[in-house]
Amino acid sequence: GGLVDFHTRNKYLILSHSQEHYRKMGKLVARGKKLQPDQLFDEYEALLLSALRLKATLKKNINVLMHILGFFKRDLTSFEKQELLTIIEQYRSGYVPLIVPITLIKHYVMKYDQPWLKIQTYLNPHPFELKLRNYF
């Protein structure tokens, strides 16, 4: 249903704030049929808001980027994998902003047609025109 789709699309966004909350939310969604809809949505909303109150840190973002990299293990050439790992390391070291590895990942998502990653909010969190992930 709608909650499963929402949870799926927002996996990496939630993980970038809290792995613990993401796991709890996943368990809640999994047992959703056993709960009244109002209770399910109220509990999910409380966990979501609690997760989003936690800062998405450099370490958490790197964890998400590495999870996403795993989706490409059969697709990327050794050069492409090394290029992405280098850019993730540059992000970790503070040389480039988060938008740089995300832009390269989005390129690979399209190049290798990764439908599950195409729907991830983490890669497209807000309208492009707002430029919210740019530091200019």
C-alpha positions as CSV (number, residue, x, y, z in Angstrom):
1,G,0.0,0.0,0.0
2,G,0.8,3.7,0.3
3,L,2.9,3.3,3.4
4,V,5.0,0.5,2.0
5,D,5.7,2.6,-1.1
6,F,6.5,5.7,1.0
7,H,8.9,3.7,3.2
8,T,10.6,2.2,0.1
9,R,11.1,5.5,-1.7
10,N,12.5,7.1,1.5
11,K,14.8,4.3,2.6
12,Y,18.1,6.1,2.1
13,L,16.7,9.5,3.2
14,I,15.7,7.9,6.6
15,L,19.0,6.0,6.8
16,S,20.9,9.2,6.4
17,H,19.3,10.4,9.6
18,S,19.0,7.2,11.7
19,Q,19.6,3.5,11.0
20,E,17.9,2.6,14.3
21,H,14.7,4.5,13.3
22,Y,14.8,2.9,9.8
23,R,14.9,-0.6,11.3
24,K,12.1,0.2,13.7
25,M,10.0,1.7,10.9
26,G,10.6,-1.3,8.7
27,K,9.4,-3.7,11.5
28,L,6.4,-1.5,12.0
29,V,5.5,-1.5,8.2
30,A,6.1,-5.3,8.1
31,R,3.5,-5.9,10.8
32,G,1.2,-3.2,9.5
33,K,-1.7,-5.5,8.6
34,K,-2.0,-6.5,12.3
35,L,-2.5,-2.9,13.4
36,Q,-5.4,-0.5,13.0
37,P,-4.5,2.0,10.2
38,D,-4.7,5.0,12.5
39,Q,-2.3,3.3,15.0
40,L,0.1,2.3,12.2
41,F,0.2,5.7,10.7
42,D,0.5,7.5,14.0
43,E,3.4,5.2,15.1
44,Y,5.1,5.5,11.7
45,E,4.8,9.3,11.7
46,A,6.2,9.6,15.2
47,L,9.2,7.5,14.2
48,L,9.7,9.4,11.0
49,L,9.6,12.8,12.7
50,S,11.9,11.5,15.4
51,A,14.4,10.2,12.8
52,L,14.3,13.4,10.7
53,R,15.1,15.5,13.9
54,L,18.4,13.8,14.0
55,K,21.1,15.4,11.8
56,A,22.2,13.7,8.6
57,T,25.9,13.5,9.3
58,L,28.9,13.0,7.0
59,K,29.3,9.5,8.4
60,K,25.7,8.6,7.9
61,N,25.8,10.0,4.4
62,I,28.9,8.0,3.5
63,N,27.1,4.9,4.8
64,V,24.2,5.6,2.5
65,L,26.5,6.3,-0.5
66,M,28.3,2.9,0.1
67,H,24.9,1.1,0.4
68,I,23.9,2.6,-3.0
69,L,27.3,1.7,-4.5
70,G,26.5,-1.9,-3.6
71,F,23.6,-1.8,-6.1
72,F,26.1,-1.3,-8.9
73,K,28.5,-4.2,-8.1
74,R,27.7,-6.0,-11.3
75,D,27.3,-2.9,-13.5
76,L,30.2,-0.5,-12.9
77,T,33.5,-0.9,-14.6
78,S,36.5,-1.0,-12.4
79,F,37.3,2.6,-13.5
80,E,33.7,3.8,-12.7
81,K,33.8,2.1,-9.3
82,Q,37.2,3.6,-8.4
83,E,36.0,7.0,-9.7
84,L,32.9,6.9,-7.4
85,L,35.0,5.6,-4.4
86,T,37.5,8.5,-5.0
87,I,34.6,11.1,-5.0
88,I,33.1,9.6,-1.9
89,E,36.5,9.9,-0.2
90,Q,36.8,13.5,-1.4
91,Y,33.4,14.1,0.2
92,R,34.5,12.4,3.4
93,S,37.6,14.6,3.4
94,G,35.6,17.8,2.9
95,Y,36.9,18.6,-0.6
96,V,33.6,18.3,-2.4
97,P,30.0,18.7,-1.2
98,L,27.5,15.9,-1.0
99,I,25.9,16.9,-4.4
100,V,29.1,15.7,-6.2
101,P,28.9,12.0,-5.3
102,I,25.1,12.1,-5.6
103,T,25.3,13.6,-9.1
104,L,27.7,10.8,-10.2
105,I,25.4,8.2,-8.7
106,K,22.4,9.7,-10.5
107,H,24.4,9.4,-13.7
108,Y,25.0,5.7,-13.1
109,V,21.4,5.2,-12.0
110,M,20.3,6.3,-15.5
111,K,23.2,4.7,-17.4
112,Y,22.6,1.3,-15.8
113,D,18.8,1.7,-15.5
114,Q,18.4,1.1,-11.7
115,P,14.6,1.5,-11.3
116,W,14.7,1.1,-7.5
117,L,17.3,3.8,-7.1
118,K,15.4,6.1,-9.6
119,I,12.6,6.4,-7.0
120,Q,14.8,7.2,-4.0
121,T,14.0,10.5,-2.4
122,Y,17.6,10.7,-1.1
123,L,18.9,11.2,-4.6
124,N,16.2,13.8,-5.5
125,P,15.0,15.3,-2.1
126,H,13.5,18.5,-3.4
127,P,12.8,20.4,-6.7
128,F,16.0,20.9,-8.6
129,E,15.3,24.6,-9.0
130,L,15.7,25.2,-5.3
131,K,19.4,24.3,-5.5
132,L,19.3,23.2,-1.8
133,R,22.2,20.8,-2.0
134,N,24.5,23.3,-3.6
135,Y,26.7,25.5,-1.6
136,F,26.6,28.6,-3.9
